[in-house]
């Protein structure tokens, strides 16, 4: 977590995650280091809602264009916590520079997918990996370009293989 929260950053949140955080962190004693940090930094919220953003340091972003303008400015990194519905949009627009996955040795049996409907295909390059004493894996990736499909080395793919590749490229496979 030190590599994620150990350098200057602001938060980028969707509206639901913002509401969860804003109902918790301002009420945690400032002696808690993460609470002090979260309460001090900027919170940028991608939302279509006009509901007030009462948490100190909160700023409304009305869409991806506003986010792209913010990213083009000088300033700290933007860190996303939760807000999984943002990932497909950010990946599709090339607005995600790094992805830090924290994988816990637990299965829940169901729930929301990290990369849900509308996530464009692509590849990632591993930048860093760590293993915690409790068995959690922290893996940092950077986007590495479009997804490349291949075959099993056959010089001339079969008709079903050509059809499968066409479906993959169209996002229907």
Secondary structure, DSSP 8 states (H G I E B T S, - for coil): -HHHHSS-EEEEEEHHHHHHHHTTGGGS-TTSHHHHHHHHS-EEEE-S--S---STTEEEE-SHHHHHHHHHSS--EEEE-S-GGGHHHHHHTT----EEEEE-S---S----SS-TT----EEEEEEEEE-TTS-EEEEEEEEES-----SS-SS--HHHHHHHHHHHTT--
